[in-house]
Amino acid sequence: MATKQNTELKELKQFIGDRFDELKTDIALVKDEVSQLNTKVIDLDKKLAVIETKVDSTEKRLGTVEGKLPDISEKFGELKNWRQIAFIIIAAVVGWFARSTKF
């Protein structure tokens, strides 16, 4: 009976030892996966920093463009007025020449 208990105890110790070995390998795998995830997160942080920099520079450029839009539209309006004024002057000169000539 004692021999049977000793063999059962040895089998139980072996079983528990095997389970602990499996747990150790599982824990090692989980640690490896966590370290891989950490490196991926660090890479994503770097890429996010680059993207944020690009977005900030784009926002600055858009702000500059938005600030210049009223000036540009005002100058375009002035050019439009000059075009109308030039057309009126040309029409007046052509009309004056047309009236002054005798047909």
LOPA-707676 format. One record per residue: residue number from 1; residue in one letter; x, y, z of N, C-alpha, C, CB in turn. Coordinates in pm, 1 decimal. Each point is the difference from the previous one (the first is absolute). Glycine has a CB too. Example, Ala and Ser with C-alpha at 12.3 -4.5 7.8 and 13.67 -1.06 7.14 Angstrom:
<rs>
num=1	residuo=A	neast=1319.0	nnorth=-569.0	nup=780.0	caeast=-89.0	canorth=119.0	caup=0.0	ceast=90.0	cnorth=120.0	cup=0.0	cbeast=-189.2	cbnorth=-117.3	cbup=124.6
num=2	residuo=S	neast=154.2	nnorth=222.3	nup=-196.6	caeast=82.0	canorth=119.0	caup=6.0	ceast=-77.0	cnorth=109.0	cup=73.0	cbeast=118.4	cbnorth=-62.8	cbup=-214.5
</rs>
This chain:
<rs>
num=1	residuo=M	neast=81.1	nnorth=-117.5	nup=0.0	caeast=-81.1	canorth=117.5	caup=0.0	ceast=86.7	cnorth=125.6	cup=0.0	cbeast=-179.7	cbnorth=-126.8	cbup=118.7
num=2	residuo=A	neast=286.9	nnorth=121.1	nup=-41.1	caeast=89.1	canorth=114.7	caup=6.5	ceast=66.4	cnorth=22.5	cup=-135.0	cbeast=39.4	cbnorth=-42.2	cbup=244.5
num=3	residuo=T	neast=-7.3	nnorth=-66.6	nup=-313.9	caeast=61.5	canorth=13.1	caup=-130.8	ceast=-96.9	cnorth=60.2	cup=-99.2	cbeast=145.8	cbnorth=-194.7	cbup=49.7
num=4	residuo=K	neast=-269.1	nnorth=157.6	nup=-40.2	caeast=-101.4	canorth=54.2	caup=-89.9	ceast=-17.4	cnorth=148.4	cup=26.1	cbeast=-117.0	cbnorth=-222.5	cbup=-9.1
num=5	residuo=Q	neast=117.5	nnorth=260.9	nup=137.5	caeast=-13.5	canorth=142.2	caup=33.5	ceast=123.1	cnorth=77.2	cup=-46.9	cbeast=-143.3	cbnorth=-58.5	cbup=199.3
num=6	residuo=N	neast=261.2	nnorth=-3.1	nup=-185.0	caeast=122.3	canorth=66.6	caup=-45.3	ceast=-1.8	cnorth=21.8	cup=-150.3	cbeast=124.9	cbnorth=-103.2	cbup=189.7
num=7	residuo=T	neast=-169.8	nnorth=4.1	nup=-263.7	caeast=-6.5	canorth=16.0	caup=-145.3	ceast=-104.7	cnorth=103.7	cup=-38.6	cbeast=73.3	cbnorth=-237.9	cbup=-28.9
num=8	residuo=E	neast=-185.2	nnorth=238.3	nup=101.8	caeast=-104.1	canorth=99.9	caup=-28.4	ceast=52.0	cnorth=139.3	cup=33.2	cbeast=-181.7	cbnorth=-169.5	cbup=47.4
num=9	residuo=L	neast=255.1	nnorth=181.7	nup=64.0	caeast=56.9	canorth=130.1	caup=36.3	ceast=102.5	cnorth=44.6	cup=-104.5	cbeast=-37.0	cbnorth=-51.1	cbup=244.6
num=10	residuo=K	neast=118.8	nnorth=-43.3	nup=-292.6	caeast=97.8	canorth=33.2	caup=-103.6	ceast=-70.2	cnorth=44.2	cup=-127.9	cbeast=161.7	cbnorth=-164.4	cbup=99.6
num=11	residuo=E	neast=-269.1	nnorth=94.5	nup=-135.6	caeast=-76.2	canorth=38.6	caup=-119.4	ceast=-62.5	cnorth=137.7	cup=18.7	cbeast=-47.0	cbnorth=-242.0	cbup=-49.5
num=12	residuo=L	neast=-3.7	nnorth=268.2	nup=170.1	caeast=-60.5	canorth=130.2	caup=29.4	ceast=106.2	cnorth=109.6	cup=-7.2	cbeast=-173.8	cbnorth=-110.5	cbup=147.0
num=13	residuo=K	neast=292.1	nnorth=85.7	nup=-90.3	caeast=108.5	canorth=97.4	caup=-7.1	ceast=40.2	cnorth=24.4	cup=-146.3	cbeast=81.7	cbnorth=-73.3	cbup=228.8
num=14	residuo=Q	neast=-73.6	nnorth=-35.6	nup=-303.3	caeast=35.4	canorth=12.5	caup=-142.2	ceast=-106.3	cnorth=80.5	cup=-74.7	cbeast=122.6	cbnorth=-220.4	cbup=10.0
num=15	residuo=F	neast=-248.4	nnorth=192.7	nup=18.1	caeast=-110.7	canorth=71.6	caup=-64.3	ceast=4.9	cnorth=148.1	cup=34.5	cbeast=-140.4	cbnorth=-207.9	cbup=8.0
num=16	residuo=I	neast=160.4	nnorth=238.5	nup=122.3	caeast=7.9	canorth=139.5	caup=43.2	ceast=122.3	cnorth=66.8	cup=-63.6	cbeast=-115.5	cbnorth=-57.4	cbup=218.8
num=17	residuo=G	neast=226.9	nnorth=-12.3	nup=-223.4	caeast=120.7	canorth=55.1	caup=-62.8	ceast=-21.2	cnorth=27.8	cup=-147.7	cbeast=138.5	cbnorth=-123.2	cbup=165.4
num=18	residuo=D	neast=-205.0	nnorth=32.0	nup=-235.1	caeast=-29.6	canorth=20.6	caup=-141.5	ceast=-88.2	cnorth=122.7	cup=-20.6	cbeast=20.4	cbnorth=-246.4	cbup=-38.0
num=19	residuo=R	neast=-120.2	nnorth=260.4	nup=125.9	caeast=-90.3	canorth=115.8	caup=-11.4	ceast=75.4	cnorth=130.4	cup=24.4	cbeast=-192.7	cbnorth=-143.0	cbup=75.4
num=20	residuo=F	neast=282.4	nnorth=142.7	nup=23.1	caeast=78.7	canorth=120.3	caup=25.1	ceast=91.5	cnorth=30.6	cup=-118.9	cbeast=-8.5	cbnorth=-46.7	cbup=247.5
num=21	residuo=D	neast=63.3	nnorth=-54.8	nup=-310.1	caeast=83.1	canorth=21.2	caup=-118.1	ceast=-82.8	cnorth=59.7	cup=-114.4	cbeast=147.8	cbnorth=-192.2	cbup=69.9
num=22	residuo=E	neast=-269.8	nnorth=141.8	nup=-87.4	caeast=-89.4	canorth=55.7	caup=-102.3	ceast=-34.3	cnorth=144.5	cup=31.5	cbeast=-94.4	cbnorth=-228.0	cbup=-42.5
num=23	residuo=L	neast=68.0	nnorth=256.0	nup=171.4	caeast=-29.5	canorth=137.8	caup=39.3	ceast=119.6	cnorth=91.5	cup=-26.6	cbeast=-158.7	cbnorth=-85.4	cbup=175.0
num=24	residuo=K	neast=278.7	nnorth=37.3	nup=-147.0	caeast=119.3	canorth=80.9	caup=-24.6	ceast=15.3	cnorth=30.9	cup=-148.8	cbeast=109.9	cbnorth=-102.9	cbup=201.1
num=25	residuo=T	neast=-134.2	nnorth=2.9	nup=-285.1	caeast=12.0	canorth=25.3	caup=-144.1	ceast=-111.0	cnorth=94.6	cup=-47.7	cbeast=105.5	cbnorth=-228.0	cbup=-31.3
num=26	residuo=D	neast=-225.8	nnorth=211.8	nup=86.7	caeast=-108.5	canorth=91.4	caup=-37.0	ceast=30.5	cnorth=142.4	cup=44.8	cbeast=-163.2	cbnorth=-189.2	cbup=16.1
num=27	residuo=I	neast=216.9	nnorth=202.4	nup=104.5	caeast=36.4	canorth=133.5	caup=50.2	ceast=110.4	cnorth=60.4	cup=-85.5	cbeast=-65.2	cbnorth=-67.6	cbup=233.2
num=28	residuo=A	neast=161.9	nnorth=-12.9	nup=-275.0	caeast=107.4	canorth=49.8	caup=-86.4	ceast=-56.5	cnorth=47.1	cup=-133.2	cbeast=162.9	cbnorth=-156.0	cbup=110.4
num=29	residuo=L	neast=-258.2	nnorth=80.1	nup=-165.3	caeast=-63.2	canorth=41.2	caup=-126.4	ceast=-76.7	cnorth=130.9	cup=16.8	cbeast=-18.1	cbnorth=-240.9	cbup=-67.9
num=30	residuo=V	neast=-54.3	nnorth=252.3	nup=179.6	caeast=-76.7	canorth=122.5	caup=24.8	ceast=94.3	cnorth=118.8	cup=16.5	cbeast=-183.3	cbnorth=-134.5	cbup=109.1
num=31	residuo=K	neast=294.1	nnorth=115.0	nup=-37.4	caeast=97.6	canorth=108.6	caup=15.2	ceast=57.0	cnorth=41.4	cup=-135.2	cbeast=56.9	cbnorth=-83.9	cbup=229.5
num=32	residuo=D	neast=-28.8	nnorth=-12.5	nup=-314.7	caeast=52.3	canorth=29.8	caup=-132.4	ceast=-101.4	cnorth=78.7	cup=-82.4	cbeast=139.4	cbnorth=-207.7	cbup=10.1
num=33	residuo=E	neast=-264.1	nnorth=165.9	nup=-4.3	caeast=-104.7	canorth=70.8	caup=-73.9	ceast=-19.0	cnorth=141.6	cup=53.9	cbeast=-113.4	cbnorth=-219.0	cbup=-46.6
num=34	residuo=V	neast=121.8	nnorth=235.9	nup=178.5	caeast=-12.8	canorth=132.9	caup=59.2	ceast=115.3	cnorth=89.1	cup=-43.9	cbeast=-120.3	cbnorth=-98.3	cbup=197.3
num=35	residuo=S	neast=240.6	nnorth=43.7	nup=-202.1	caeast=114.2	canorth=80.7	caup=-45.1	ceast=-16.0	cnorth=37.9	cup=-147.2	cbeast=148.8	cbnorth=-114.8	cbup=168.3
num=36	residuo=Q	neast=-201.5	nnorth=24.0	nup=-249.9	caeast=-26.1	canorth=32.8	caup=-140.4	ceast=-104.9	cnorth=109.7	cup=-11.0	cbeast=59.2	cbnorth=-234.4	cbup=-66.1
num=37	residuo=L	neast=-162.9	nnorth=225.2	nup=149.2	caeast=-102.7	canorth=103.7	caup=-1.2	ceast=57.4	cnorth=134.2	cup=44.3	cbeast=-174.4	cbnorth=-173.8	cbup=46.0
num=38	residuo=N	neast=263.4	nnorth=171.1	nup=50.9	caeast=63.0	canorth=124.4	caup=45.0	ceast=79.7	cnorth=64.3	cup=-112.5	cbeast=11.3	cbnorth=-90.4	cbup=233.1
num=39	residuo=T	neast=63.2	nnorth=11.0	nup=-307.9	caeast=76.6	canorth=57.2	caup=-111.0	ceast=-93.1	cnorth=54.7	cup=-107.8	cbeast=187.4	cbnorth=-160.2	cbup=47.6
num=40	residuo=K	neast=-298.3	nnorth=89.9	nup=-71.0	caeast=-96.4	canorth=50.1	caup=-99.4	ceast=-63.2	cnorth=130.3	cup=45.8	cbeast=-46.2	cbnorth=-234.7	cbup=-72.4
num=41	residuo=V	neast=15.6	nnorth=245.1	nup=201.1	caeast=-58.2	canorth=123.3	caup=54.0	ceast=100.1	cnorth=114.3	cup=-11.8	cbeast=-142.9	cbnorth=-133.6	cbup=159.7
num=42	residuo=I	neast=269.6	nnorth=106.3	nup=-133.0	caeast=102.8	canorth=103.2	caup=-12.5	ceast=10.5	cnorth=45.9	cup=-145.5	cbeast=126.4	cbnorth=-98.6	cbup=196.0
num=43	residuo=D	neast=-130.0	nnorth=3.5	nup=-289.6	caeast=3.0	canorth=36.0	caup=-142.3	ceast=-121.2	cnorth=83.6	cup=-38.6	cbeast=127.3	cbnorth=-209.5	cbup=-48.3
num=44	residuo=L	neast=-244.1	nnorth=171.9	nup=100.2	caeast=-121.1	canorth=76.8	caup=-29.3	ceast=8.3	cnorth=140.1	cup=59.0	cbeast=-131.9	cbnorth=-212.5	cbup=-4.8
num=45	residuo=D	neast=191.0	nnorth=225.9	nup=123.6	caeast=17.6	canorth=132.2	caup=59.6	ceast=89.0	cnorth=87.8	cup=-86.1	cbeast=-30.4	cbnorth=-99.9	cbup=225.9
num=46	residuo=K	neast=136.5	nnorth=40.6	nup=-279.8	caeast=89.2	canorth=76.6	caup=-87.3	ceast=-72.5	cnorth=44.9	cup=-126.5	cbeast=196.1	cbnorth=-128.2	cbup=89.7
num=47	residuo=K	neast=-273.0	nnorth=36.4	nup=-148.4	caeast=-74.4	canorth=35.0	caup=-121.3	ceast=-105.3	cnorth=106.0	cup=30.4	cbeast=38.7	cbnorth=-231.0	cbup=-91.1
num=48	residuo=L	neast=-102.0	nnorth=221.7	nup=207.1	caeast=-100.5	canorth=98.5	caup=39.0	ceast=63.4	cnorth=137.2	cup=18.9	cbeast=-134.4	cbnorth=-180.8	cbup=109.7
num=49	residuo=A	neast=254.3	nnorth=183.7	nup=-53.9	caeast=69.7	canorth=127.4	caup=16.6	ceast=29.6	cnorth=63.4	cup=-135.4	cbeast=100.6	cbnorth=-83.1	cbup=214.4
num=50	residuo=V	neast=-60.1	nnorth=1.0	nup=-311.4	caeast=27.3	canorth=52.2	caup=-134.2	ceast=-127.9	cnorth=53.5	cup=-63.4	cbeast=189.9	cbnorth=-162.9	cbup=-26.0
num=51	residuo=I	neast=-298.9	nnorth=88.5	nup=42.8	caeast=-128.4	canorth=42.8	caup=-57.2	ceast=-47.0	cnorth=128.9	cup=65.7	cbeast=-60.0	cbnorth=-239.1	cbup=-49.1
num=52	residuo=E	neast=75.8	nnorth=249.1	nup=181.3	caeast=-39.8	canorth=123.1	caup=68.9	ceast=80.9	cnorth=119.1	cup=-49.5	cbeast=-63.9	cbnorth=-134.6	cbup=201.0
num=53	residuo=T	neast=191.0	nnorth=114.7	nup=-225.1	caeast=83.9	canorth=107.6	caup=-52.2	ceast=-49.2	cnorth=44.7	cup=-137.6	cbeast=196.1	cbnorth=-90.0	cbup=129.7
num=54	residuo=K	neast=-227.7	nnorth=-7.0	nup=-214.5	caeast=-48.9	canorth=34.0	caup=-134.3	ceast=-133.6	cnorth=73.0	cup=7.3	cbeast=119.6	cbnorth=-199.7	cbup=-93.2
num=55	residuo=V	neast=-207.8	nnorth=155.0	nup=182.4	caeast=-130.8	canorth=64.8	caup=13.6	ceast=18.0	cnorth=142.9	cup=51.8	cbeast=-110.2	cbnorth=-224.1	cbup=43.5
num=56	residuo=D	neast=198.8	nnorth=242.4	nup=52.9	caeast=24.5	canorth=134.2	caup=52.5	ceast=53.4	cnorth=93.2	cup=-107.8	cbeast=44.3	cbnorth=-99.0	cbup=224.3
num=57	residuo=S	neast=50.1	nnorth=50.4	nup=-305.0	caeast=54.1	canorth=85.3	caup=-105.8	ceast=-106.6	cnorth=31.2	cup=-104.4	cbeast=227.7	cbnorth=-98.3	cbup=38.0
num=58	residuo=T	neast=-313.3	nnorth=-0.5	nup=-67.2	caeast=-108.8	canorth=23.5	caup=-95.3	ceast=-98.7	cnorth=102.6	cup=55.3	cbeast=25.8	cbnorth=-234.7	cbup=-87.9
num=59	residuo=E	neast=-55.4	nnorth=224.7	nup=216.5	caeast=-91.1	canorth=97.5	caup=61.8	ceast=58.3	cnorth=140.1	cup=-5.0	cbeast=-88.2	cbnorth=-178.8	cbup=150.3
num=60	residuo=K	neast=220.0	nnorth=190.4	nup=-128.3	caeast=63.7	canorth=131.2	caup=-7.2	ceast=-9.6	cnorth=57.9	cup=-140.6	cbeast=156.1	cbnorth=-67.3	cbup=183.8
num=61	residuo=R	neast=-130.9	nnorth=-19.9	nup=-283.5	caeast=-9.5	canorth=47.3	caup=-138.7	ceast=-142.6	cnorth=40.9	cup=-34.8	cbeast=190.8	cbnorth=-149.5	cbup=-62.3
num=62	residuo=L	neast=-288.6	nnorth=70.6	nup=108.6	caeast=-139.6	canorth=34.4	caup=-26.9	ceast=-38.1	cnorth=129.5	cup=68.9	cbeast=-54.8	cbnorth=-242.0	cbup=-23.7
num=63	residuo=G	neast=107.5	nnorth=262.7	nup=144.5	caeast=-25.6	canorth=125.5	caup=69.9	ceast=54.7	cnorth=118.1	cup=-76.6	cbeast=5.2	cbnorth=-121.6	cbup=215.3
num=64	residuo=T	neast=112.8	nnorth=104.0	nup=-274.3	caeast=59.9	canorth=106.7	caup=-80.3	ceast=-86.2	cnorth=27.2	cup=-123.6	cbeast=230.8	cbnorth=-64.8	cbup=81.8
num=65	residuo=V	neast=-276.9	nnorth=-40.7	nup=-145.9	caeast=-84.2	canorth=16.7	caup=-118.5	ceast=-131.9	cnorth=67.2	cup=37.1	cbeast=105.5	cbnorth=-203.3	cbup=-104.3
num=66	residuo=E	neast=-164.3	nnorth=159.7	nup=215.4	caeast=-126.5	canorth=60.6	caup=42.3	ceast=18.7	cnorth=146.9	cup=33.5	cbeast=-76.1	cbnorth=-221.2	cbup=87.3
num=67	residuo=G	neast=191.4	nnorth=256.8	nup=-32.3	caeast=26.8	canorth=139.4	caup=30.4	ceast=18.1	cnorth=83.8	cup=-124.6	cbeast=103.2	cbnorth=-72.5	cbup=210.8
num=68	residuo=K	neast=-54.5	nnorth=12.8	nup=-317.5	caeast=25.7	canorth=74.6	caup=-123.5	ceast=-120.9	cnorth=3.8	cup=-92.9	cbeast=238.6	cbnorth=-64.5	cbup=20.0
num=69	residuo=L	neast=-337.7	nnorth=-17.9	nup=4.1	caeast=-116.4	canorth=-3.4	caup=-89.2	ceast=-71.0	cnorth=135.2	cup=-10.9	cbeast=-27.2	cbnorth=-239.6	cbup=59.3
num=70	residuo=P	neast=2.5	nnorth=311.5	nup=50.2	caeast=-65.4	canorth=131.3	caup=-17.0	ceast=82.6	cnorth=96.1	cup=-84.7	cbeast=-109.0	cbnorth=-33.0	cbup=220.7
num=71	residuo=D	neast=241.8	nnorth=32.5	nup=-201.0	caeast=85.9	canorth=86.8	caup=-81.0	ceast=-6.5	cnorth=-37.9	cup=-146.8	cbeast=151.1	cbnorth=31.2	cbup=195.9
num=72	residuo=I	neast=-146.5	nnorth=-159.9	nup=-223.2	caeast=-4.0	canorth=-46.5	caup=-138.5	ceast=-134.0	cnorth=34.3	cup=-64.4	cbeast=159.1	cbnorth=-186.0	cbup=57.7
num=73	residuo=S	neast=-267.0	nnorth=165.1	nup=15.3	caeast=-130.8	canorth=31.7	caup=-58.2	ceast=-16.2	cnorth=150.3	cup=-20.8	cbeast=-96.5	cbnorth=-203.2	cbup=110.7
num=74	residuo=E	neast=154.0	nnorth=282.5	nup=-20.1	caeast=-6.8	canorth=144.9	caup=-17.6	ceast=79.2	cnorth=43.0	cup=-123.2	cbeast=-26.2	cbnorth=29.0	cbup=248.5
num=75	residuo=K	neast=145.4	nnorth=-87.3	nup=-265.7	caeast=80.4	canorth=34.4	caup=-117.7	ceast=-67.8	cnorth=-47.0	cup=-127.9	cbeast=208.0	cbnorth=-14.6	cbup=138.7
num=76	residuo=F	neast=-270.1	nnorth=-102.6	nup=-133.5	caeast=-73.3	canorth=-46.0	caup=-116.6	ceast=-114.9	cnorth=94.4	cup=-32.0	cbeast=62.8	cbnorth=-235.8	cbup=54.2
num=77	residuo=G	neast=-130.8	nnorth=283.5	nup=49.9	caeast=-107.9	canorth=96.9	caup=-21.7	ceast=53.0	cnorth=128.2	cup=-60.9	cbeast=-124.7	cbnorth=-97.5	cbup=191.9
num=78	residuo=E	neast=241.3	nnorth=141.3	nup=-144.1	caeast=60.9	canorth=120.1	caup=-56.8	ceast=35.2	cnorth=-22.6	cup=-146.8	cbeast=90.6	cbnorth=62.5	cbup=226.5
num=79	residuo=L	neast=-35.9	nnorth=-177.1	nup=-259.0	caeast=32.0	canorth=-29.7	caup=-139.4	ceast=-126.0	cnorth=-3.2	cup=-84.3	cbeast=200.2	cbnorth=-130.1	cbup=73.2
num=80	residuo=K	neast=-306.8	nnorth=75.1	nup=-14.8	caeast=-126.2	canorth=-3.2	caup=-73.0	ceast=-48.3	cnorth=142.6	cup=-26.7	cbeast=-58.5	cbnorth=-222.5	cbup=105.5
num=81	residuo=N	neast=70.6	nnorth=308.9	nup=-5.6	caeast=-39.8	canorth=139.5	caup=-19.1	ceast=88.3	cnorth=68.0	cup=-103.8	cbeast=-81.9	cbnorth=8.4	cbup=236.6
num=82	residuo=W	neast=211.6	nnorth=-32.1	nup=-236.2	caeast=89.3	canorth=58.7	caup=-98.5	ceast=-33.6	cnorth=-49.2	cup=-140.0	cbeast=178.5	cbnorth=17.0	cbup=173.7
num=83	residuo=R	neast=-217.4	nnorth=-142.2	nup=-181.6	caeast=-38.4	canorth=-53.9	caup=-130.2	ceast=-125.2	cnorth=71.6	cup=-50.8	cbeast=100.7	cbnorth=-224.6	cbup=59.8
num=84	residuo=Q	neast=-195.6	nnorth=246.4	nup=31.0	caeast=-121.6	canorth=71.4	caup=-40.6	ceast=31.5	cnorth=144.2	cup=-37.9	cbeast=-136.1	cbnorth=-147.3	cbup=150.7
num=85	residuo=I	neast=224.5	nnorth=209.2	nup=-73.3	caeast=36.7	canorth=138.2	caup=-29.7	ceast=71.0	cnorth=7.3	cup=-135.1	cbeast=19.0	cbnorth=50.7	cbup=246.9
num=86	residuo=A	neast=71.3	nnorth=-145.6	nup=-271.8	caeast=70.7	canorth=-0.9	caup=-127.9	ceast=-97.7	cnorth=-22.5	cup=-114.8	cbeast=206.9	cbnorth=-85.9	cbup=114.1
num=87	residuo=F	neast=-303.6	nnorth=-2.4	nup=-95.5	caeast=-100.2	canorth=-24.2	caup=-103.6	ceast=-80.9	cnorth=126.9	cup=-27.6	cbeast=-12.8	cbnorth=-241.9	cbup=69.3
num=88	residuo=I	neast=-22.8	nnorth=313.8	nup=34.7	caeast=-77.4	canorth=124.4	caup=-17.2	ceast=83.6	cnorth=103.6	cup=-74.3	cbeast=-129.4	cbnorth=-47.1	cbup=211.9
num=89	residuo=I	neast=258.5	nnorth=58.1	nup=-175.9	caeast=86.1	canorth=97.7	caup=-67.5	ceast=16.1	cnorth=-36.0	cup=-147.2	cbeast=122.1	cbnorth=43.5	cbup=215.7
num=90	residuo=I	neast=-98.9	nnorth=-172.0	nup=-242.9	caeast=14.4	canorth=-42.7	caup=-139.9	ceast=-129.7	cnorth=24.5	cup=-76.8	cbeast=168.9	cbnorth=-174.3	cbup=69.0
num=91	residuo=A	neast=-282.2	nnorth=145.3	nup=-7.3	caeast=-128.6	canorth=23.1	caup=-66.5	ceast=-21.2	cnorth=149.2	cup=-25.3	cbeast=-94.8	cbnorth=-205.9	cbup=110.3
num=92	residuo=A	neast=135.0	nnorth=290.9	nup=-14.7	caeast=-15.5	canorth=144.7	caup=-17.4	ceast=89.1	cnorth=50.4	cup=-113.0	cbeast=-56.0	cbnorth=23.8	cbup=244.1
num=93	residuo=V	neast=180.1	nnorth=-74.4	nup=-249.7	caeast=90.7	canorth=44.5	caup=-105.8	ceast=-51.2	cnorth=-45.0	cup=-135.9	cbeast=193.3	cbnorth=-8.9	cbup=159.9
num=94	residuo=V	neast=-238.2	nnorth=-116.1	nup=-168.2	caeast=-53.4	canorth=-50.3	caup=-126.1	ceast=-125.5	cnorth=79.6	cup=-38.9	cbeast=93.2	cbnorth=-231.4	cbup=49.9
num=95	residuo=G	neast=-177.8	nnorth=259.4	nup=47.2	caeast=-120.1	canorth=79.7	caup=-28.5	ceast=34.7	cnorth=142.0	cup=-42.8	cbeast=-125.3	cbnorth=-137.9	cbup=165.2
num=96	residuo=W	neast=224.8	nnorth=197.8	nup=-104.3	caeast=40.6	canorth=135.6	caup=-36.4	ceast=55.4	cnorth=2.9	cup=-142.0	cbeast=49.4	cbnorth=50.7	cbup=241.3
num=97	residuo=F	neast=32.7	nnorth=-155.4	nup=-275.4	caeast=50.5	canorth=-8.3	caup=-135.6	ceast=-112.3	cnorth=-26.7	cup=-99.9	cbeast=217.8	cbnorth=-81.7	cbup=90.2
num=98	residuo=A	neast=-315.0	nnorth=4.7	nup=-50.1	caeast=-110.0	canorth=-32.3	caup=-89.4	ceast=-83.6	cnorth=124.9	cup=-27.3	cbeast=-3.9	cbnorth=-236.7	cbup=87.2
num=99	residuo=R	neast=-15.8	nnorth=322.6	nup=13.2	caeast=-79.4	canorth=118.9	caup=-19.7	ceast=76.0	cnorth=107.0	cup=-77.5	cbeast=-120.8	cbnorth=-52.8	cbup=210.5
num=100	residuo=S	neast=250.2	nnorth=56.3	nup=-189.8	caeast=77.7	canorth=107.0	caup=-63.7	ceast=27.9	cnorth=-27.0	cup=-147.1	cbeast=103.0	cbnorth=46.0	cbup=220.0
num=101	residuo=T	neast=-109.8	nnorth=-167.4	nup=-262.2	caeast=24.5	canorth=-29.3	caup=-141.0	ceast=-128.1	cnorth=17.3	cup=-79.8	cbeast=183.5	cbnorth=-159.9	cbup=62.1
num=102	residuo=K	neast=-168.2	nnorth=199.5	nup=-186.5	caeast=-117.3	canorth=22.0	caup=-84.7	ceast=-10.8	cnorth=-116.2	cup=-95.9	cbeast=19.7	cbnorth=251.8	cbup=18.9
num=103	residuo=F	neast=-133.8	nnorth=-308.3	nup=-23.7	caeast=-24.6	canorth=-112.9	caup=-92.5	ceast=-65.1	cnorth=48.5	cup=-123.7	cbeast=-21.2	cbnorth=-156.3	cbup=187.8
</rs>
